[in-house]
Amino acid sequence: MYPVPMSDPSWQPGRTEEYIGSWLNKKSASRSELVIATKIAGFGASERIVNNRSTARGGGKATGRLDKASVIAACDASLRRLNTDYIDLYQLHWPDRYVPIGAFFGSPAYDPARERAGSVPIRETVEALGELIASGKIRHYGLSNESTFGVCEFVRAADELGIPRPVSIQNSFCLLHRSFETELAEACAESNYDIGLLPWTPLGGGALTGKYLDGANNPSEGRLIKYKKYGFHQRYLNDPSREATEEYKKIADEEGVSLATLALAWCRSRWYVSSTIIGATTMEQLEENIDALAPSTMLSEDALEAIDKVHERCRDPSIQTEFTRPAFV
C-alpha cells in the first residue's frame, strides 16, 4: 500500500492491488477459495497515499474523504485493479472525522478544539457500504483505527438503515500497545457487537523480533533504522519499550521460542482477535510468522502470566514517548 521509502518516485497508489490482480489472472484456483481484503483511506491523506478514486490513473486529484461518491468510486477502482468481481472485506483505513490514533500522529488525548466542521456523517458512509453489499461488490466491511465511540456509531447507523454491521476492526495491538483490551474489547465482544480485531503492528514494526536490542545481529538492516525518518514506528524504540522488550525476550527464552513467535502467539491467544496481520521481507521471516500462528503453537500459562506481569509494570510503553508528527486525522 505504501512505498518504502516514502520518497520513491516510481510508486503509484493501488500498485499492490494490481500485483494481486495480476496474480489472480494467472491463478487456476477458484476465487471462492480466497479471502481478499483491501481499504479505502479516510480524511486528509496525501495524494500519494490515498487510494485512487478513479478507475484509471490520471483521472484527477485523489481526495481522501468517506462520502458516498468517494467510497463507491474507490471500491470500483479497487475491483478493477484486483481483477475481481467482489471484495470479501472492504475496510475504512481511518475515520473521516478527527480521531486521535494512539500516539502515532500526535497526542493520544482527544482534543475538542481539533474537531472539524464538515466531516462526512458516519451514516452516509454506512449507506455507501450498504449499496456496495447490495450490489455484490463487497461481502463485508470493517473499520480501522477506530475508537469505541466510532464503533458504536457505525453499529447504530447500520441498525437504523437495515444494513449489516461491520465485522472487523483493524487497530494497532501488540505486547507494547494493549489499549484495545479495555473498552474497545467490551464493545467488540461476541456478546455485544461481535466485531473481530485484526491487529496491525503485532511485532511493533519489527521491534518485537529483538533485532534492535543491544547485541542483536545487523540491526542496521531493519526498517526502523533504514527508514526512521519516514515512519512513526520509532515509538517502539523508546526507552520504556526497549526495557519491556528485553523482559519479553527473557520470557521467550524461558519458553523456548523466538521473541517474534512469543509476540504473535500471544496475539493469537486473545479471545477478541480474529486474525493477525503479518509482514515479512524474507521467506525465513514469513515461515516463522506462519508457524507462530499455527494452532499447534500455544504459550504456557506461566508465559502468559509472566507477560501480564511485565505489562502491569510497564503499561503500553510505546505511547510513553515525545515522538510526534503532525496529525492527518
C-alpha positions as CSV (number, residue, x, y, z in Angstrom):
1,M,0.0,0.0,0.0
2,Y,2.8,2.4,0.9
3,P,6.2,2.9,-0.8
4,V,9.4,2.2,1.1
5,P,10.9,4.7,1.3
6,M,8.1,7.2,1.0
7,S,10.1,9.3,-1.4
8,D,10.1,6.6,-4.1
9,P,9.0,8.5,-7.2
10,S,8.1,5.3,-9.1
11,W,5.4,4.3,-6.6
12,Q,1.8,4.7,-7.6
13,P,-1.3,4.3,-5.4
14,G,-3.0,0.9,-5.9
15,R,0.0,-0.9,-7.2
16,T,-0.3,-3.6,-4.5
17,E,-3.8,-4.3,-5.7
18,E,-2.5,-4.5,-9.3
19,Y,0.0,-7.1,-8.3
20,I,-2.7,-9.2,-6.7
21,G,-4.9,-8.8,-9.7
22,S,-2.2,-9.9,-12.0
23,W,-1.6,-13.0,-9.8
24,L,-5.3,-13.7,-9.7
25,N,-5.4,-13.6,-13.5
26,K,-2.8,-16.3,-13.7
27,K,-4.0,-18.5,-10.8
28,S,-6.1,-21.6,-11.6
29,A,-7.7,-21.8,-8.1
30,S,-11.3,-20.8,-7.7
31,R,-11.9,-17.2,-6.5
32,S,-14.1,-18.6,-3.8
33,E,-11.1,-20.3,-2.1
34,L,-9.6,-16.9,-1.4
35,V,-10.4,-14.1,1.0
36,I,-9.4,-10.7,-0.3
37,A,-9.4,-7.6,1.8
38,T,-8.5,-4.0,0.9
39,K,-9.1,-0.5,2.1
40,I,-10.2,3.0,1.4
41,A,-8.3,5.8,3.1
42,G,-10.1,8.3,5.3
43,F,-9.8,12.1,5.6
44,G,-6.8,14.1,4.7
45,A,-4.4,11.6,3.1
46,S,-1.9,12.9,0.7
47,E,-2.4,12.2,-2.9
48,R,0.5,9.7,-2.8
49,I,-1.2,7.6,-0.1
50,V,-4.9,7.8,-0.7
51,N,-6.5,5.1,-2.8
52,N,-7.2,6.2,-6.3
53,R,-10.8,7.4,-6.6
54,S,-10.9,6.8,-10.4
55,T,-10.7,3.6,-12.4
56,A,-7.7,4.8,-14.3
57,R,-4.6,6.7,-13.3
58,G,-4.6,10.3,-14.3
59,G,-8.3,10.7,-13.6
60,G,-7.9,13.8,-11.5
61,K,-6.7,14.6,-8.0
62,A,-7.4,12.0,-5.3
63,T,-9.3,13.3,-2.3
64,G,-9.3,11.4,0.9
65,R,-12.9,11.5,2.2
66,L,-15.5,8.9,3.1
67,D,-18.5,10.4,1.4
68,K,-20.8,8.2,-0.6
69,A,-19.4,9.0,-4.0
70,S,-15.8,8.5,-2.9
71,V,-16.5,5.2,-1.2
72,I,-18.2,3.8,-4.3
73,A,-15.7,5.2,-6.7
74,A,-12.7,3.9,-4.7
75,C,-14.3,0.4,-4.5
76,D,-14.9,0.3,-8.2
77,A,-11.2,1.3,-8.8
78,S,-10.0,-1.4,-6.4
79,L,-12.2,-4.1,-8.1
80,R,-10.6,-3.2,-11.4
81,R,-7.1,-3.3,-10.1
82,L,-7.7,-6.5,-8.2
83,N,-9.2,-8.1,-11.3
84,T,-12.1,-9.5,-9.4
85,D,-15.9,-9.0,-9.2
86,Y,-16.1,-8.7,-5.4
87,I,-14.1,-7.9,-2.3
88,D,-14.5,-10.1,0.7
89,L,-13.6,-7.4,3.3
90,Y,-13.6,-3.7,2.4
91,Q,-12.1,-1.6,5.2
92,L,-12.1,2.0,6.1
93,H,-8.5,2.8,6.8
94,W,-9.2,5.5,9.3
95,P,-12.2,7.7,10.1
96,D,-13.3,10.8,8.2
97,R,-13.8,12.7,11.4
98,Y,-11.0,13.8,13.7
99,V,-9.8,11.0,15.9
100,P,-6.5,10.8,17.9
101,I,-5.0,7.5,16.8
102,G,-3.0,6.5,19.8
103,A,0.2,8.5,19.9
104,F,1.0,7.7,16.3
105,F,0.2,11.0,14.8
106,G,0.3,13.5,17.7
107,S,-1.2,13.3,21.1
108,P,-3.3,10.3,22.1
109,A,-5.6,12.7,24.1
110,Y,-8.9,13.7,22.5
111,D,-8.9,17.5,21.8
112,P,-12.4,19.0,21.0
113,A,-10.6,22.0,19.5
114,R,-9.4,19.8,16.7
115,E,-12.9,18.7,15.7
116,R,-13.5,19.6,12.0
117,A,-16.7,21.1,10.6
118,G,-18.0,19.3,7.6
119,S,-16.9,15.8,8.5
120,V,-18.8,13.2,6.5
121,P,-21.5,11.7,8.6
122,I,-21.0,8.1,9.6
123,R,-24.5,7.4,8.4
124,E,-23.6,8.5,4.8
125,T,-20.5,6.2,4.8
126,V,-22.6,3.3,6.0
127,E,-25.2,3.9,3.3
128,A,-22.5,3.7,0.7
129,L,-21.2,0.4,2.1
130,G,-24.7,-0.9,2.2
131,E,-25.1,-0.2,-1.5
132,L,-21.8,-2.0,-2.2
133,I,-23.1,-5.0,-0.3
134,A,-26.4,-4.9,-2.1
135,S,-24.8,-4.7,-5.5
136,G,-22.5,-7.7,-4.7
137,K,-19.3,-5.6,-4.9
138,I,-18.3,-6.3,-1.3
139,R,-19.3,-9.1,1.0
140,H,-18.4,-7.4,4.3
141,Y,-16.9,-4.2,5.6
142,G,-14.6,-3.4,8.5
143,L,-13.2,-0.4,10.4
144,S,-9.6,0.6,11.1
145,N,-8.0,2.9,13.7
146,E,-11.4,3.4,15.3
147,S,-12.5,4.4,18.8
148,T,-15.2,2.9,20.9
149,F,-17.5,5.8,20.1
150,G,-16.9,5.3,16.4
151,V,-17.7,1.6,16.6
152,C,-20.9,2.3,18.5
153,E,-22.0,4.9,15.9
154,F,-21.3,2.6,13.0
155,V,-23.4,-0.1,14.5
156,R,-26.2,2.3,15.3
157,A,-26.2,3.7,11.8
158,A,-26.2,0.2,10.3
159,D,-29.0,-1.0,12.5
160,E,-31.1,2.1,11.7
161,L,-30.5,1.6,7.9
162,G,-31.1,-2.1,8.0
163,I,-27.5,-2.7,6.7
164,P,-25.1,-5.4,8.0
165,R,-22.9,-4.3,10.9
166,P,-19.1,-4.1,10.5
167,V,-17.4,-7.4,11.0
168,S,-13.8,-6.4,11.9
169,I,-11.7,-3.6,13.3
170,Q,-8.0,-3.2,12.4
171,N,-6.3,-1.3,15.2
172,S,-2.7,-1.2,16.5
173,F,-2.2,-4.0,19.0
174,C,0.9,-5.8,20.3
175,L,2.7,-6.5,23.6
176,L,3.9,-2.9,23.6
177,H,0.4,-1.4,22.9
178,R,-2.6,-3.2,24.5
179,S,-5.1,-0.3,24.8
180,F,-7.6,-2.2,22.7
181,E,-8.3,-4.7,25.5
182,T,-10.1,-2.1,27.7
183,E,-13.4,-0.6,26.5
184,L,-13.0,-1.4,22.8
185,A,-12.8,-5.1,23.6
186,E,-16.0,-4.9,25.5
187,A,-17.8,-3.2,22.6
188,C,-16.4,-5.7,20.1
189,A,-17.1,-8.8,22.2
190,E,-19.3,-11.5,20.7
191,S,-21.9,-10.8,23.3
192,N,-22.2,-7.2,22.2
193,Y,-21.3,-6.1,18.6
194,D,-19.3,-9.2,17.7
195,I,-16.5,-7.4,15.8
196,G,-13.2,-9.2,15.4
197,L,-9.9,-7.5,16.0
198,L,-7.3,-7.7,13.2
199,P,-4.1,-6.4,14.9
200,W,-1.7,-4.4,12.9
201,T,1.9,-4.0,14.2
202,P,1.8,-7.3,16.1
203,L,5.6,-7.2,16.1
204,G,5.9,-3.5,16.9
205,G,7.3,-2.7,13.4
206,G,9.9,-5.4,14.0
207,A,11.0,-4.3,17.4
208,L,9.4,-7.4,19.0
209,T,11.7,-9.6,17.0
210,G,14.6,-8.4,19.2
211,K,16.6,-7.2,16.3
212,Y,17.1,-3.7,17.8
213,L,18.2,-4.9,21.3
214,D,21.8,-4.5,22.3
215,G,23.9,-7.3,20.9
216,A,21.5,-8.1,18.1
217,N,22.9,-9.0,14.7
218,N,22.9,-6.4,12.0
219,P,20.1,-4.1,13.2
220,S,21.1,-1.6,10.5
221,E,19.1,-3.7,8.1
222,G,15.9,-3.2,10.0
223,R,13.4,-0.7,8.6
224,L,13.2,1.2,11.9
225,I,16.9,2.1,11.3
226,K,17.0,2.3,7.5
227,Y,13.8,4.4,7.1
228,K,13.4,6.0,10.5
229,K,12.7,9.5,9.2
230,Y,9.6,8.2,7.2
231,G,7.8,6.2,9.9
232,F,6.1,6.6,13.2
233,H,7.2,3.2,14.4
234,Q,10.1,4.9,16.3
235,R,7.8,4.8,19.3
236,Y,8.7,1.1,19.7
237,L,12.4,2.1,20.2
238,N,11.8,4.5,23.1
239,D,13.4,3.6,26.4
240,P,10.3,2.1,28.1
241,S,9.6,-0.1,25.0
242,R,13.2,-1.3,24.9
243,E,13.0,-2.2,28.6
244,A,9.8,-4.1,28.1
245,T,11.1,-5.8,25.0
246,E,14.1,-7.1,26.9
247,E,11.7,-8.6,29.5
248,Y,9.6,-10.2,26.9
249,K,12.8,-11.7,25.3
250,K,13.6,-13.3,28.6
251,I,10.1,-14.9,28.7
252,A,10.6,-16.1,25.1
253,D,13.9,-17.7,26.0
254,E,12.4,-19.5,29.0
255,E,9.5,-20.7,26.8
256,G,12.0,-22.0,24.2
257,V,10.6,-19.8,21.3
258,S,11.8,-16.8,19.5
259,L,10.6,-13.3,20.6
260,A,8.6,-13.0,17.4
261,T,6.9,-16.3,18.0
262,L,6.0,-15.2,21.5
263,A,4.6,-11.9,20.3
264,L,2.5,-13.5,17.5
265,A,1.3,-16.4,19.5
266,W,0.3,-14.1,22.3
267,C,-1.9,-12.1,19.9
268,R,-3.5,-15.3,18.6
269,S,-4.3,-16.3,22.2
270,R,-6.5,-13.2,22.8
271,W,-10.2,-14.0,22.6
272,Y,-11.1,-10.9,20.7
273,V,-8.5,-11.5,17.9
274,S,-9.9,-13.0,14.7
275,S,-6.7,-12.9,12.6
276,T,-3.3,-11.2,12.8
277,I,-1.8,-9.1,10.1
278,I,1.8,-10.1,9.5
279,G,4.6,-8.7,7.3
280,A,7.8,-10.2,6.1
281,T,10.7,-9.2,3.9
282,T,12.3,-12.7,3.7
283,M,11.0,-16.2,3.3
284,E,12.5,-17.1,6.6
285,Q,10.5,-14.4,8.4
286,L,7.3,-15.4,6.6
287,E,7.8,-19.1,7.6
288,E,8.4,-18.1,11.2
289,N,5.3,-15.9,11.3
290,I,3.1,-18.6,9.8
291,D,4.5,-21.2,12.3
292,A,3.9,-18.8,15.2
293,L,0.2,-18.5,14.3
294,A,-0.3,-22.3,13.8
295,P,-2.9,-23.9,16.2
296,S,-0.1,-26.1,17.5
297,T,1.9,-23.1,18.8
298,M,0.5,-22.5,22.3
299,L,2.1,-20.5,25.0
300,S,2.2,-21.9,28.5
301,E,0.1,-20.4,31.3
302,D,3.3,-19.5,33.0
303,A,4.4,-17.5,30.0
304,L,1.0,-15.7,29.7
305,E,1.2,-14.8,33.3
306,A,4.7,-13.5,33.0
307,I,3.7,-11.4,30.0
308,D,0.9,-9.8,32.1
309,K,3.3,-9.1,34.9
310,V,5.6,-7.2,32.6
311,H,2.6,-5.3,31.2
312,E,1.5,-4.3,34.7
313,R,4.9,-2.8,35.4
314,C,5.2,-1.0,32.1
315,R,1.8,-0.4,30.6
316,D,1.6,0.4,26.9
317,P,5.2,1.7,26.8
318,S,5.1,2.6,23.1
319,I,2.9,5.7,23.8
320,Q,5.3,6.9,26.5
321,T,7.3,9.0,24.1
322,E,7.9,12.5,23.0
323,F,7.9,11.4,19.4
324,T,5.2,13.3,17.4
325,R,4.4,14.3,13.9
326,P,1.6,16.4,12.5
327,A,-1.7,14.6,12.6
328,F,-3.6,14.0,9.4
329,V,-6.7,12.6,11.1
